[in-house]
C-alpha cells in the first residue's frame, strides 16, 4: 500500500491508511510495504508513518511490515517505531 498511496495527489487520512492496512493484514501476506520514514516535504503522504505503524492492529498479525527510509534519521525513526 505504501507505494500506491505515495502516488496519489489526495492525501489519505491516518485512519484510512490504518483501516486499509488492517484489512490487508487479514490476508496473511508474507510482507506488507506500509510506510516511509522520509521528509514530509518530499513525500507529504507519508508524514504520518509513525502514527500509522503505531495504530496497525498487530495482535494476530503474521505479516512482516516493511518501511522505506532515505537516510540515517529515517532509519533511526523506523527502528524506534518497530
C-alpha positions, 0 to 999 in steps of 0.5 A, spaced: 500 500 500 505 504 501 507 505 494 500 506 491 498 511 496 505 515 495 502 516 488 496 519 489 495 527 489 489 526 495 492 525 501 489 519 505 487 520 512 491 516 518 485 512 519 484 510 512 491 508 511 490 504 518 483 501 516 486 499 509 492 496 512 488 492 517 484 489 512 490 487 508 493 484 514 487 479 514 490 476 508 496 473 511 501 476 506 508 474 507 510 482 507 506 488 507 510 495 504 506 500 509 510 506 510 516 511 509 520 514 514 522 520 509 521 528 509 514 530 509 516 535 504 518 530 499 513 525 500 507 529 504 503 522 504 507 519 508 508 524 514 504 520 518 508 513 518 509 513 525 502 514 527 500 509 522 505 503 524 503 505 531 495 504 530 496 497 525 492 492 529 498 487 530 495 482 535 494 476 530 498 479 525 503 474 521 505 479 516 512 482 516 511 490 515 516 493 511 518 501 511 522 505 506 527 510 509 532 515 505 537 516 510 540 515 517 534 519 521 529 515 517 532 509 519 533 511 526 525 513 526 523 506 523 527 502 528 524 506 534 517 505 531 518 497 530 
